[in-house]
């Protein structure tokens, strides 16, 4: 491996000396900005007409043509939505020349610099100039949508949707695929995940106010990290060099949720300052508080008997949630001479989530005693009916930090890129009540409970039977404390150090240029989770000691505990509580793990560039090494057999640390072709191999065995032998750029995926890693999966329409994804069934209708995602499905003056809901239903 790194680093240098440099050649440098001199035009395309050589403007608008022979040349600059600009430049015999280019007039400023049309112009220009398949969202677009975080901003792009939590976007799905198949970076730094059990980063942690742009790269080249099959989501914060003028903007906002009835604040500011032109500093700070409520119903244990389909448990959950986000970024940029740029970029995001959940649960030991149509009735004379009333009082804090120091040097056709970075993500709880459970069991007391499924998403319950039992059902003094579960500590940590170096040489050729480039990268990641949970018991405590009120709208679930009453009572009467040491030790030991993941990578690529053809081909090698540690936890019931052959005199827990090491390497070739046979028509094709490593929590050897006194052993296992997902990916697309700022595009994609990962339930006795079991849950690699689809997009500013309709814009995109694979049925590896891959939606659709003219800006946006498989069941009818989702949002803005803008936003106008179900009995049986209401926001933005 060491020799591979050295060879890759030297490859470009060796090839450079092997090809003769141009004699008496100079370099043309310059920058591209808008007509007002306000903003650099990133991704403007430059061409030397006489040589057919091309270049692309960088983030700061700069461009460079090395190895240009003395003479007079015409430079052509193109940018979507603006007329092509040509300028003449003369390269002297003894040096270099600078050629700055201004595009558009001052009258075009609103088109290029700010607003909906500016975003469309910028996004299409960057999409057009990209090497592979890419979608872009810029700062202006984020400001035009009523989005609360980065995830919600991203769902406006082609082929992208988000998976929601409590009605708010969290995880990004690209082309309908599982978010675990994506990778996320900020300023080039791969972000680790705050949560203990995932790789994917929940982007609700990052405020949409703190970003400059987001690029979603759906195809890869050898110089990119290969750890994605869905897409690489690359978030960029501000750079002072992207603007030609200093900036200071402040924003104040109020947010009102109709369910909570609360008005909460949001505020932000950002700035950009250059002093002098060679040094720049930029950054911003954002704070957002949101209070909202959720009404939830969940059911489980669906079965069939006597022609009835019914659950054995129904939970009514009443959520009150407060979320706070604090995001900050600070960036420094420095030019050292003409050849070198240095930068430092830091990001900090904090996400606080205070959740109160009051719950009334109905649990049935026996099938319904009667029923017809959509109604069933349970009778406690047939089996016990347990009623549980609980409160969760949980506070969780997530943090993401990243820092990158880097630079780039361009000289005489050579270019070098280098950086070192550090990122850390954490999620922490300490002291949460999670939950406090109060229970009353009815067994032969004469209680009956009916469930009405006339609305299958919102079943309502009714209570009947003996008057005494009915009275006890609603009497808080009848509900005794089962336990208070305290999360003393839940500490998830994920951090990564990284360093990279790339070097390349561009050679002028007839009709274009050739670039040879090589690079190396190292990533060192450590992820761990430590759980300390406690179960406290008090036989004298009842619900009457902590009774409160509900905010639930679906039905009456009282009596319920108060939001903070259980915590207050527990703290005030701690001496009256007894710790359940067995359960506390068991849960605390099973969850802990630590994993290190070291990745070393090297690549070599070649690139051909001309005005019509770009070809990038090469190979990347990534070597992965893991050190994985957790516990084997065995519980043996009283009178069971201990390992030494003796009989357990009480319930016993045996804890044994374990450790696994492994390493593997992957060769990852790729080829990307971009062809522009005529102006405004771009054809693309890409073929590449990529991988996604398993969730570190799935790799962790957390082995849990429960052995009954009869000797039956039930196990739950992590799998340190899981293989990474691997895929051959193929993309082909066509883009036509329309007059008056618009584009039509269509693309096909196909992915041949190996080793996808699913959890399986094994019902037959067996052995895993030397541990015997009778039943077990084990994550395994599936055989293969096939993913293909179609992506269509249309975007245009309708300036060709007569006034006042010439201010209209339309953006629409549709993605079809077919993602299927084979998995074992009931844990039998020889009996396979075909499934849609988890979190894979067949259809995603986004549409936005905008209007922007004079001081007025309006945008109505809708987003649709079809149903998807959320969790795999033992059989197809038991699979957990999430229903389709359509949400409508509105944003309106008015420029009161040149510096002051007021705005109004209406989020989730149609009160879109969440519904998960299974198909037991051929119906759509409730597993989870949530409704959230709508949110309105209003405020002002001021530019200084």
Secondary structure, 3 states (H helix, E strand, C coil): CHHHHHHHHHHHHHHHHHCCCCCCEEEEEEEEEECCCCEECCCCEEEECCCCEEEECCCCCEEEEEEEECEEEEEEEEECCEEEEEEEEEECCCCCEECCEEECCHHHHHHHCCHHHHHHHHHHHHHHHCCCCEEEEEHHHHHHCCCCCHHHHHCCCCCEEEEEECCEEEEEEECCCCHHHCEEEECCEECCCCCCCCCCCCHHHCCHHHCCEEEEECCCCCCCCCCCCCCEEEEECCCHHHECCCEEEEEEEEEEECCCCEEEEEEEEEEEEECCCCEEEEEEEEEEEEEEEEEEEEEECCEEECCEEECCEEEEEEEEEEEEEEEEEEEEEEEECCCEEEEEEEEEEEEEEEEEEEEEEEEECCCCCEEECCEEEEECCCCCEEEEEEEEEEEEEEEEEEEEEEEEEEECCEEEEEEEEEEEEEEEECCEEEEEEEEEEECCCCEEEEEECCCCCCCEEEEEECHHHHHHHCCHHHCEEEEEEEEEEEEEEEEEEEEEEEEEEEEEECCEEEEEEEEEEEEEEEEEEEEEEEEEECCCCEHHHCEECCCCCCCCCCCEECCCHHHHHHHHCHHHCEECHHHHHHHHHHHCEEEEEEEEEEEEEEEEECCCEEEEEEEEEEEEEEEEEEEEEEEECCCCECCCCCECCCCEEEEEEEEEEEEEEEEEEEEEEEEEEECCEEEEEEEEEEEECCCHHHHCCCEEEEECCCCCEEEEECCCCCCCEEEEEEEEEEEEEECCCEEEEEEEEEEEEECCEEEEEECCCEEECCEEECEEEEEEECCEEEEEEEEEEEEEECCCCCCCHHHEEEEEEEEEEEEEEEEEECCEEEEEEEEECCCCCCEEEEEEEEEEECCEEEEEEEEEECCEEEECCCCHHHCEEECCEEEEEEEEEEECCCCEEEEEEEECCCCCCEEEEECHHHCCEEEEEEECCCEEEEEEEEEC
